[in-house]
Amino acid sequence: MKSNTTQQFLTRRQAAEFLNLKKSTLDAWATRGGGPSYIKMGRAVRYRPADLLAWAENRITRNTAEA
């Protein structure tokens, strides 16, 4: 993996890999909402690893009733 400064922003494909999800899942969430925050840079979409981790942490549940 690249150094922190060059790896500060992830593409949607890299973000999906980071979360162990399909890219199409992130595509759908970006359209419908409910997915992790991302940054628009012109037409480019980028994710910060810290935002991905925070989003995942907010979804921790103990049982199906909490989900």
mmCIF file of the N, C-alpha and C atoms, coordinates in Angstrom:
data_MODEL
# 
_entry.id   MODEL 
# 
loop_
_atom_site.group_PDB 
_atom_site.id 
_atom_site.type_symbol 
_atom_site.label_atom_id 
_atom_site.label_alt_id 
_atom_site.label_comp_id 
_atom_site.label_asym_id 
_atom_site.label_entity_id 
_atom_site.label_seq_id 
_atom_site.pdbx_PDB_ins_code 
_atom_site.Cartn_x 
_atom_site.Cartn_y 
_atom_site.Cartn_z 
_atom_site.occupancy 
_atom_site.B_iso_or_equiv 
_atom_site.pdbx_formal_charge 
_atom_site.auth_seq_id 
_atom_site.auth_comp_id 
_atom_site.auth_asym_id 
_atom_site.auth_atom_id 
_atom_site.pdbx_PDB_model_num 
ATOM 1   N N  . MET A 1 1  ? 0.842   -1.177 0.000   1.00 0.00 ? 1  MET A N  1 
ATOM 2   C CA . MET A 1 1  ? 0.000   0.000  0.000   1.00 0.00 ? 1  MET A CA 1 
ATOM 3   C C  . MET A 1 1  ? 0.891   1.245  0.000   1.00 0.00 ? 1  MET A C  1 
ATOM 4   N N  . LYS A 1 2  ? 0.377   2.337  -0.542  1.00 0.00 ? 2  LYS A N  1 
ATOM 5   C CA . LYS A 1 2  ? 1.146   3.572  -0.636  1.00 0.00 ? 2  LYS A CA 1 
ATOM 6   C C  . LYS A 1 2  ? 1.219   4.266  0.719   1.00 0.00 ? 2  LYS A C  1 
ATOM 7   N N  . SER A 1 3  ? 2.061   5.289  0.801   1.00 0.00 ? 3  SER A N  1 
ATOM 8   C CA . SER A 1 3  ? 2.202   6.029  2.054   1.00 0.00 ? 3  SER A CA 1 
ATOM 9   C C  . SER A 1 3  ? 0.916   6.774  2.389   1.00 0.00 ? 3  SER A C  1 
ATOM 10  N N  . ASN A 1 4  ? 0.798   7.230  3.634   1.00 0.00 ? 4  ASN A N  1 
ATOM 11  C CA . ASN A 1 4  ? -0.408  7.913  4.094   1.00 0.00 ? 4  ASN A CA 1 
ATOM 12  C C  . ASN A 1 4  ? -0.775  9.117  3.245   1.00 0.00 ? 4  ASN A C  1 
ATOM 13  N N  . THR A 1 5  ? 0.211   9.908  2.822   1.00 0.00 ? 5  THR A N  1 
ATOM 14  C CA . THR A 1 5  ? -0.124  11.105 2.065   1.00 0.00 ? 5  THR A CA 1 
ATOM 15  C C  . THR A 1 5  ? -0.687  10.781 0.689   1.00 0.00 ? 5  THR A C  1 
ATOM 16  N N  . THR A 1 6  ? -0.195  9.764  0.030   1.00 0.00 ? 6  THR A N  1 
ATOM 17  C CA . THR A 1 6  ? -0.728  9.421  -1.282  1.00 0.00 ? 6  THR A CA 1 
ATOM 18  C C  . THR A 1 6  ? -1.957  8.534  -1.177  1.00 0.00 ? 6  THR A C  1 
ATOM 19  N N  . GLN A 1 7  ? -2.198  7.918  -0.056  1.00 0.00 ? 7  GLN A N  1 
ATOM 20  C CA . GLN A 1 7  ? -3.335  7.016  0.119   1.00 0.00 ? 7  GLN A CA 1 
ATOM 21  C C  . GLN A 1 7  ? -4.417  7.673  0.960   1.00 0.00 ? 7  GLN A C  1 
ATOM 22  N N  . GLN A 1 8  ? -4.397  8.986  1.065   1.00 0.00 ? 8  GLN A N  1 
ATOM 23  C CA . GLN A 1 8  ? -5.370  9.688  1.886   1.00 0.00 ? 8  GLN A CA 1 
ATOM 24  C C  . GLN A 1 8  ? -6.788  9.553  1.325   1.00 0.00 ? 8  GLN A C  1 
ATOM 25  N N  . PHE A 1 9  ? -6.925  9.499  0.010   1.00 0.00 ? 9  PHE A N  1 
ATOM 26  C CA . PHE A 1 9  ? -8.221  9.377  -0.633  1.00 0.00 ? 9  PHE A CA 1 
ATOM 27  C C  . PHE A 1 9  ? -8.283  8.092  -1.439  1.00 0.00 ? 9  PHE A C  1 
ATOM 28  N N  . LEU A 1 10 ? -9.389  7.377  -1.315  1.00 0.00 ? 10 LEU A N  1 
ATOM 29  C CA . LEU A 1 10 ? -9.580  6.111  -2.015  1.00 0.00 ? 10 LEU A CA 1 
ATOM 30  C C  . LEU A 1 10 ? -10.630 6.282  -3.104  1.00 0.00 ? 10 LEU A C  1 
ATOM 31  N N  . THR A 1 11 ? -10.444 5.585  -4.205  1.00 0.00 ? 11 THR A N  1 
ATOM 32  C CA . THR A 1 11 ? -11.484 5.534  -5.228  1.00 0.00 ? 11 THR A CA 1 
ATOM 33  C C  . THR A 1 11 ? -12.644 4.702  -4.689  1.00 0.00 ? 11 THR A C  1 
ATOM 34  N N  . ARG A 1 12 ? -13.754 4.715  -5.396  1.00 0.00 ? 12 ARG A N  1 
ATOM 35  C CA . ARG A 1 12 ? -14.899 3.911  -4.951  1.00 0.00 ? 12 ARG A CA 1 
ATOM 36  C C  . ARG A 1 12 ? -14.548 2.427  -4.969  1.00 0.00 ? 12 ARG A C  1 
ATOM 37  N N  . ARG A 1 13 ? -13.799 1.997  -5.970  1.00 0.00 ? 13 ARG A N  1 
ATOM 38  C CA . ARG A 1 13 ? -13.384 0.590  -6.039  1.00 0.00 ? 13 ARG A CA 1 
ATOM 39  C C  . ARG A 1 13 ? -12.495 0.237  -4.837  1.00 0.00 ? 13 ARG A C  1 
ATOM 40  N N  . GLN A 1 14 ? -11.554 1.117  -4.502  1.00 0.00 ? 14 GLN A N  1 
ATOM 41  C CA . GLN A 1 14 ? -10.678 0.876  -3.350  1.00 0.00 ? 14 GLN A CA 1 
ATOM 42  C C  . GLN A 1 14 ? -11.469 0.896  -2.052  1.00 0.00 ? 14 GLN A C  1 
ATOM 43  N N  . ALA A 1 15 ? -12.438 1.809  -1.953  1.00 0.00 ? 15 ALA A N  1 
ATOM 44  C CA . ALA A 1 15 ? -13.269 1.886  -0.747  1.00 0.00 ? 15 ALA A CA 1 
ATOM 45  C C  . ALA A 1 15 ? -14.093 0.615  -0.583  1.00 0.00 ? 15 ALA A C  1 
ATOM 46  N N  . ALA A 1 16 ? -14.624 0.110  -1.679  1.00 0.00 ? 16 ALA A N  1 
ATOM 47  C CA . ALA A 1 16 ? -15.395 -1.139 -1.624  1.00 0.00 ? 16 ALA A CA 1 
ATOM 48  C C  . ALA A 1 16 ? -14.506 -2.282 -1.158  1.00 0.00 ? 16 ALA A C  1 
ATOM 49  N N  . GLU A 1 17 ? -13.299 -2.340 -1.679  1.00 0.00 ? 17 GLU A N  1 
ATOM 50  C CA . GLU A 1 17 ? -12.353 -3.381 -1.260  1.00 0.00 ? 17 GLU A CA 1 
ATOM 51  C C  . GLU A 1 17 ? -12.008 -3.223 0.227   1.00 0.00 ? 17 GLU A C  1 
ATOM 52  N N  . PHE A 1 18 ? -11.809 -1.995 0.658   1.00 0.00 ? 18 PHE A N  1 
ATOM 53  C CA . PHE A 1 18 ? -11.502 -1.681 2.055   1.00 0.00 ? 18 PHE A CA 1 
ATOM 54  C C  . PHE A 1 18 ? -12.601 -2.212 2.980   1.00 0.00 ? 18 PHE A C  1 
ATOM 55  N N  . LEU A 1 19 ? -13.864 -2.076 2.550   1.00 0.00 ? 19 LEU A N  1 
ATOM 56  C CA . LEU A 1 19 ? -15.021 -2.510 3.347   1.00 0.00 ? 19 LEU A CA 1 
ATOM 57  C C  . LEU A 1 19 ? -15.449 -3.942 3.045   1.00 0.00 ? 19 LEU A C  1 
ATOM 58  N N  . ASN A 1 20 ? -14.759 -4.585 2.116   1.00 0.00 ? 20 ASN A N  1 
ATOM 59  C CA . ASN A 1 20 ? -15.101 -5.949 1.694   1.00 0.00 ? 20 ASN A CA 1 
ATOM 60  C C  . ASN A 1 20 ? -16.527 -6.006 1.135   1.00 0.00 ? 20 ASN A C  1 
ATOM 61  N N  . LEU A 1 21 ? -16.833 -5.021 0.284   1.00 0.00 ? 21 LEU A N  1 
ATOM 62  C CA . LEU A 1 21 ? -18.128 -4.934 -0.381  1.00 0.00 ? 21 LEU A CA 1 
ATOM 63  C C  . LEU A 1 21 ? -17.908 -4.863 -1.883  1.00 0.00 ? 21 LEU A C  1 
ATOM 64  N N  . LYS A 1 22 ? -18.981 -5.018 -2.641  1.00 0.00 ? 22 LYS A N  1 
ATOM 65  C CA . LYS A 1 22 ? -18.911 -4.830 -4.083  1.00 0.00 ? 22 LYS A CA 1 
ATOM 66  C C  . LYS A 1 22 ? -18.981 -3.335 -4.389  1.00 0.00 ? 22 LYS A C  1 
ATOM 67  N N  . LYS A 1 23 ? -18.306 -2.929 -5.438  1.00 0.00 ? 23 LYS A N  1 
ATOM 68  C CA . LYS A 1 23 ? -18.356 -1.533 -5.864  1.00 0.00 ? 23 LYS A CA 1 
ATOM 69  C C  . LYS A 1 23 ? -19.791 -1.126 -6.174  1.00 0.00 ? 23 LYS A C  1 
ATOM 70  N N  . SER A 1 24 ? -20.551 -2.031 -6.760  1.00 0.00 ? 24 SER A N  1 
ATOM 71  C CA . SER A 1 24 ? -21.942 -1.725 -7.115  1.00 0.00 ? 24 SER A CA 1 
ATOM 72  C C  . SER A 1 24 ? -22.785 -1.401 -5.880  1.00 0.00 ? 24 SER A C  1 
ATOM 73  N N  . THR A 1 25 ? -22.422 -1.970 -4.738  1.00 0.00 ? 25 THR A N  1 
ATOM 74  C CA . THR A 1 25 ? -23.127 -1.648 -3.494  1.00 0.00 ? 25 THR A CA 1 
ATOM 75  C C  . THR A 1 25 ? -22.891 -0.194 -3.119  1.00 0.00 ? 25 THR A C  1 
ATOM 76  N N  . LEU A 1 26 ? -21.633 0.256  -3.192  1.00 0.00 ? 26 LEU A N  1 
ATOM 77  C CA . LEU A 1 26 ? -21.336 1.666  -2.901  1.00 0.00 ? 26 LEU A CA 1 
ATOM 78  C C  . LEU A 1 26 ? -21.980 2.581  -3.939  1.00 0.00 ? 26 LEU A C  1 
ATOM 79  N N  . ASP A 1 27 ? -22.013 2.148  -5.199  1.00 0.00 ? 27 ASP A N  1 
ATOM 80  C CA . ASP A 1 27 ? -22.691 2.928  -6.241  1.00 0.00 ? 27 ASP A CA 1 
ATOM 81  C C  . ASP A 1 27 ? -24.157 3.141  -5.870  1.00 0.00 ? 27 ASP A C  1 
ATOM 82  N N  . ALA A 1 28 ? -24.818 2.078  -5.460  1.00 0.00 ? 28 ALA A N  1 
ATOM 83  C CA . ALA A 1 28 ? -26.238 2.154  -5.106  1.00 0.00 ? 28 ALA A CA 1 
ATOM 84  C C  . ALA A 1 28 ? -26.452 3.040  -3.889  1.00 0.00 ? 28 ALA A C  1 
ATOM 85  N N  . TRP A 1 29 ? -25.608 2.897  -2.879  1.00 0.00 ? 29 TRP A N  1 
ATOM 86  C CA . TRP A 1 29 ? -25.754 3.721  -1.678  1.00 0.00 ? 29 TRP A CA 1 
ATOM 87  C C  . TRP A 1 29 ? -25.514 5.192  -1.981  1.00 0.00 ? 29 TRP A C  1 
ATOM 88  N N  . ALA A 1 30 ? -24.607 5.487  -2.890  1.00 0.00 ? 30 ALA A N  1 
ATOM 89  C CA . ALA A 1 30 ? -24.348 6.876  -3.258  1.00 0.00 ? 30 ALA A CA 1 
ATOM 90  C C  . ALA A 1 30 ? -25.581 7.492  -3.922  1.00 0.00 ? 30 ALA A C  1 
ATOM 91  N N  . THR A 1 31 ? -26.342 6.678  -4.640  1.00 0.00 ? 31 THR A N  1 
ATOM 92  C CA . THR A 1 31 ? -27.553 7.150  -5.304  1.00 0.00 ? 31 THR A CA 1 
ATOM 93  C C  . THR A 1 31 ? -28.723 7.248  -4.325  1.00 0.00 ? 31 THR A C  1 
ATOM 94  N N  . ARG A 1 32 ? -28.906 6.211  -3.508  1.00 0.00 ? 32 ARG A N  1 
ATOM 95  C CA . ARG A 1 32 ? -30.063 6.137  -2.597  1.00 0.00 ? 32 ARG A CA 1 
ATOM 96  C C  . ARG A 1 32 ? -29.807 6.769  -1.243  1.00 0.00 ? 32 ARG A C  1 
ATOM 97  N N  . GLY A 1 33 ? -28.540 6.865  -0.848  1.00 0.00 ? 33 GLY A N  1 
ATOM 98  C CA . GLY A 1 33 ? -28.210 7.337  0.488   1.00 0.00 ? 33 GLY A CA 1 
ATOM 99  C C  . GLY A 1 33 ? -27.976 6.163  1.418   1.00 0.00 ? 33 GLY A C  1 
ATOM 100 N N  . GLY A 1 34 ? -27.434 6.441  2.569   1.00 0.00 ? 34 GLY A N  1 
ATOM 101 C CA . GLY A 1 34 ? -27.208 5.411  3.570   1.00 0.00 ? 34 GLY A CA 1 
ATOM 102 C C  . GLY A 1 34 ? -25.792 4.864  3.601   1.00 0.00 ? 34 GLY A C  1 
ATOM 103 N N  . GLY A 1 35 ? -24.996 5.204  2.628   1.00 0.00 ? 35 GLY A N  1 
ATOM 104 C CA . GLY A 1 35 ? -23.626 4.718  2.593   1.00 0.00 ? 35 GLY A CA 1 
ATOM 105 C C  . GLY A 1 35 ? -22.667 5.683  3.279   1.00 0.00 ? 35 GLY A C  1 
ATOM 106 N N  . PRO A 1 36 ? -21.391 5.376  3.224   1.00 0.00 ? 36 PRO A N  1 
ATOM 107 C CA . PRO A 1 36 ? -20.397 6.240  3.851   1.00 0.00 ? 36 PRO A CA 1 
ATOM 108 C C  . PRO A 1 36 ? -20.267 7.574  3.112   1.00 0.00 ? 36 PRO A C  1 
ATOM 109 N N  . SER A 1 37 ? -19.820 8.579  3.829   1.00 0.00 ? 37 SER A N  1 
ATOM 110 C CA . SER A 1 37 ? -19.580 9.897  3.238   1.00 0.00 ? 37 SER A CA 1 
ATOM 111 C C  . SER A 1 37 ? -18.473 9.807  2.205   1.00 0.00 ? 37 SER A C  1 
ATOM 112 N N  . TYR A 1 38 ? -18.586 10.643 1.188   1.00 0.00 ? 38 TYR A N  1 
ATOM 113 C CA . TYR A 1 38 ? -17.545 10.701 0.172   1.00 0.00 ? 38 TYR A CA 1 
ATOM 114 C C  . TYR A 1 38 ? -17.345 12.142 -0.263  1.00 0.00 ? 38 TYR A C  1 
ATOM 115 N N  . ILE A 1 39 ? -16.286 12.360 -1.000  1.00 0.00 ? 39 ILE A N  1 
ATOM 116 C CA . ILE A 1 39 ? -15.917 13.692 -1.460  1.00 0.00 ? 39 ILE A CA 1 
ATOM 117 C C  . ILE A 1 39 ? -16.002 13.716 -2.980  1.00 0.00 ? 39 ILE A C  1 
ATOM 118 N N  . LYS A 1 40 ? -16.623 14.749 -3.533  1.00 0.00 ? 40 LYS A N  1 
ATOM 119 C CA . LYS A 1 40 ? -16.660 14.938 -4.974  1.00 0.00 ? 40 LYS A CA 1 
ATOM 120 C C  . LYS A 1 40 ? -15.547 15.907 -5.353  1.00 0.00 ? 40 LYS A C  1 
ATOM 121 N N  . MET A 1 41 ? -14.704 15.489 -6.272  1.00 0.00 ? 41 MET A N  1 
ATOM 122 C CA . MET A 1 41 ? -13.626 16.324 -6.811  1.00 0.00 ? 41 MET A CA 1 
ATOM 123 C C  . MET A 1 41 ? -13.852 16.399 -8.309  1.00 0.00 ? 41 MET A C  1 
ATOM 124 N N  . GLY A 1 42 ? -14.638 17.361 -8.725  1.00 0.00 ? 42 GLY A N  1 
ATOM 125 C CA . GLY A 1 42 ? -15.074 17.377 -10.115 1.00 0.00 ? 42 GLY A CA 1 
ATOM 126 C C  . GLY A 1 42 ? -15.999 16.198 -10.327 1.00 0.00 ? 42 GLY A C  1 
ATOM 127 N N  . ARG A 1 43 ? -15.661 15.346 -11.279 1.00 0.00 ? 43 ARG A N  1 
ATOM 128 C CA . ARG A 1 43 ? -16.451 14.129 -11.509 1.00 0.00 ? 43 ARG A CA 1 
ATOM 129 C C  . ARG A 1 43 ? -15.958 12.952 -10.689 1.00 0.00 ? 43 ARG A C  1 
ATOM 130 N N  . ALA A 1 44 ? -14.802 13.113 -10.062 1.00 0.00 ? 44 ALA A N  1 
ATOM 131 C CA . ALA A 1 44 ? -14.206 12.019 -9.286  1.00 0.00 ? 44 ALA A CA 1 
ATOM 132 C C  . ALA A 1 44 ? -14.850 11.925 -7.905  1.00 0.00 ? 44 ALA A C  1 
ATOM 133 N N  . VAL A 1 45 ? -15.042 10.704 -7.454  1.00 0.00 ? 45 VAL A N  1 
ATOM 134 C CA . VAL A 1 45 ? -15.558 10.421 -6.110  1.00 0.00 ? 45 VAL A CA 1 
ATOM 135 C C  . VAL A 1 45 ? -14.417 9.809  -5.311  1.00 0.00 ? 45 VAL A C  1 
ATOM 136 N N  . ARG A 1 46 ? -14.179 10.326 -4.110  1.00 0.00 ? 46 ARG A N  1 
ATOM 137 C CA . ARG A 1 46 ? -13.105 9.818  -3.265  1.00 0.00 ? 46 ARG A CA 1 
ATOM 138 C C  . ARG A 1 46 ? -13.618 9.632  -1.835  1.00 0.00 ? 46 ARG A C  1 
ATOM 139 N N  . TYR A 1 47 ? -13.064 8.639  -1.175  1.00 0.00 ? 47 TYR A N  1 
ATOM 140 C CA . TYR A 1 47 ? -13.420 8.305  0.201   1.00 0.00 ? 47 TYR A CA 1 
ATOM 141 C C  . TYR A 1 47 ? -12.183 8.436  1.080   1.00 0.00 ? 47 TYR A C  1 
ATOM 142 N N  . ARG A 1 48 ? -12.370 8.918  2.297   1.00 0.00 ? 48 ARG A N  1 
ATOM 143 C CA . ARG A 1 48 ? -11.282 8.936  3.275   1.00 0.00 ? 48 ARG A CA 1 
ATOM 144 C C  . ARG A 1 48 ? -11.409 7.691  4.148   1.00 0.00 ? 48 ARG A C  1 
ATOM 145 N N  . PRO A 1 49 ? -10.307 6.977  4.355   1.00 0.00 ? 49 PRO A N  1 
ATOM 146 C CA . PRO A 1 49 ? -10.362 5.773  5.194   1.00 0.00 ? 49 PRO A CA 1 
ATOM 147 C C  . PRO A 1 49 ? -10.994 6.029  6.569   1.00 0.00 ? 49 PRO A C  1 
ATOM 148 N N  . ALA A 1 50 ? -10.710 7.159  7.176   1.00 0.00 ? 50 ALA A N  1 
ATOM 149 C CA . ALA A 1 50 ? -11.277 7.471  8.495   1.00 0.00 ? 50 ALA A CA 1 
ATOM 150 C C  . ALA A 1 50 ? -12.806 7.542  8.428   1.00 0.00 ? 50 ALA A C  1 
ATOM 151 N N  . ASP A 1 51 ? -13.352 8.092  7.341   1.00 0.00 ? 51 ASP A N  1 
ATOM 152 C CA . ASP A 1 51 ? -14.812 8.154  7.179   1.00 0.00 ? 51 ASP A CA 1 
ATOM 153 C C  . ASP A 1 51 ? -15.411 6.769  7.003   1.00 0.00 ? 51 ASP A C  1 
ATOM 154 N N  . LEU A 1 52 ? -14.701 5.909  6.275   1.00 0.00 ? 52 LEU A N  1 
ATOM 155 C CA . LEU A 1 52 ? -15.179 4.533  6.087   1.00 0.00 ? 52 LEU A CA 1 
ATOM 156 C C  . LEU A 1 52 ? -15.212 3.788  7.416   1.00 0.00 ? 52 LEU A C  1 
ATOM 157 N N  . LEU A 1 53 ? -14.163 3.954  8.209   1.00 0.00 ? 53 LEU A N  1 
ATOM 158 C CA . LEU A 1 53 ? -14.115 3.290  9.520   1.00 0.00 ? 53 LEU A CA 1 
ATOM 159 C C  . LEU A 1 53 ? -15.193 3.828  10.449  1.00 0.00 ? 53 LEU A C  1 
ATOM 160 N N  . ALA A 1 54 ? -15.398 5.145  10.455  1.00 0.00 ? 54 ALA A N  1 
ATOM 161 C CA . ALA A 1 54 ? -16.428 5.742  11.312  1.00 0.00 ? 54 ALA A CA 1 
ATOM 162 C C  . ALA A 1 54 ? -17.817 5.253  10.900  1.00 0.00 ? 54 ALA A C  1 
ATOM 163 N N  . TRP A 1 55 ? -18.056 5.183  9.593   1.00 0.00 ? 55 TRP A N  1 
ATOM 164 C CA . TRP A 1 55 ? -19.344 4.695  9.092   1.00 0.00 ? 55 TRP A CA 1 
ATOM 165 C C  . TRP A 1 55 ? -19.580 3.249  9.538   1.00 0.00 ? 55 TRP A C  1 
ATOM 166 N N  . ALA A 1 56 ? -18.547 2.422  9.415   1.00 0.00 ? 56 ALA A N  1 
ATOM 167 C CA . ALA A 1 56 ? -18.664 1.013  9.822   1.00 0.00 ? 56 ALA A CA 1 
ATOM 168 C C  . ALA A 1 56 ? -18.884 0.901  11.334  1.00 0.00 ? 56 ALA A C  1 
ATOM 169 N N  . GLU A 1 57 ? -18.166 1.692  12.104  1.00 0.00 ? 57 GLU A N  1 
ATOM 170 C CA . GLU A 1 57 ? -18.307 1.655  13.572  1.00 0.00 ? 57 GLU A CA 1 
ATOM 171 C C  . GLU A 1 57 ? -19.734 2.010  14.003  1.00 0.00 ? 57 GLU A C  1 
ATOM 172 N N  . ASN A 1 58 ? -20.373 2.910  13.285  1.00 0.00 ? 58 ASN A N  1 
ATOM 173 C CA . ASN A 1 58 ? -21.742 3.315  13.622  1.00 0.00 ? 58 ASN A CA 1 
ATOM 174 C C  . ASN A 1 58 ? -22.771 2.243  13.310  1.00 0.00 ? 58 ASN A C  1 
ATOM 175 N N  . ARG A 1 59 ? -22.352 1.173  12.660  1.00 0.00 ? 59 ARG A N  1 
ATOM 176 C CA . ARG A 1 59 ? -23.264 0.088  12.309  1.00 0.00 ? 59 ARG A CA 1 
ATOM 177 C C  . ARG A 1 59 ? -23.077 -1.163 13.146  1.00 0.00 ? 59 ARG A C  1 
ATOM 178 N N  . ILE A 1 60 ? -22.285 -1.092 14.175  1.00 0.00 ? 60 ILE A N  1 
ATOM 179 C CA . ILE A 1 60 ? -22.084 -2.250 15.050  1.00 0.00 ? 60 ILE A CA 1 
ATOM 180 C C  . ILE A 1 60 ? -23.374 -2.505 15.826  1.00 0.00 ? 60 ILE A C  1 
ATOM 181 N N  . THR A 1 61 ? -23.841 -3.742 15.786  1.00 0.00 ? 61 THR A N  1 
ATOM 182 C CA . THR A 1 61 ? -25.055 -4.133 16.518  1.00 0.00 ? 61 THR A CA 1 
ATOM 183 C C  . THR A 1 61 ? -24.755 -5.389 17.334  1.00 0.00 ? 61 THR A C  1 
ATOM 184 N N  . ARG A 1 62 ? -25.584 -5.614 18.335  1.00 0.00 ? 62 ARG A N  1 
ATOM 185 C CA . ARG A 1 62 ? -25.414 -6.788 19.204  1.00 0.00 ? 62 ARG A CA 1 
ATOM 186 C C  . ARG A 1 62 ? -26.397 -7.885 18.875  1.00 0.00 ? 62 ARG A C  1 
ATOM 187 N N  . ASN A 1 63 ? -27.502 -7.519 18.246  1.00 0.00 ? 63 ASN A N  1 
ATOM 188 C CA . ASN A 1 63 ? -28.495 -8.524 17.871  1.00 0.00 ? 63 ASN A CA 1 
ATOM 189 C C  . ASN A 1 63 ? -29.331 -7.997 16.706  1.00 0.00 ? 63 ASN A C  1 
ATOM 190 N N  . THR A 1 64 ? -30.147 -8.838 16.141  1.00 0.00 ? 64 THR A N  1 
ATOM 191 C CA . THR A 1 64 ? -30.924 -8.446 14.982  1.00 0.00 ? 64 THR A CA 1 
ATOM 192 C C  . THR A 1 64 ? -31.994 -7.405 15.304  1.00 0.00 ? 64 THR A C  1 
ATOM 193 N N  . ALA A 1 65 ? -32.424 -7.309 16.544  1.00 0.00 ? 65 ALA A N  1 
ATOM 194 C CA . ALA A 1 65 ? -33.425 -6.310 16.917  1.00 0.00 ? 65 ALA A CA 1 
ATOM 195 C C  . ALA A 1 65 ? -32.863 -4.895 16.818  1.00 0.00 ? 65 ALA A C  1 
ATOM 196 N N  . GLU A 1 66 ? -31.549 -4.748 16.973  1.00 0.00 ? 66 GLU A N  1 
ATOM 197 C CA . GLU A 1 66 ? -30.929 -3.425 16.882  1.00 0.00 ? 66 GLU A CA 1 
ATOM 198 C C  . GLU A 1 66 ? -30.728 -2.993 15.440  1.00 0.00 ? 66 GLU A C  1 
ATOM 199 N N  . ALA A 1 67 ? -30.659 -3.931 14.526  1.00 0.00 ? 67 ALA A N  1 
ATOM 200 C CA . ALA A 1 67 ? -30.320 -3.616 13.121  1.00 0.00 ? 67 ALA A CA 1 
ATOM 201 C C  . ALA A 1 67 ? -31.380 -2.869 12.406  1.00 0.00 ? 67 ALA A C  1 
# 
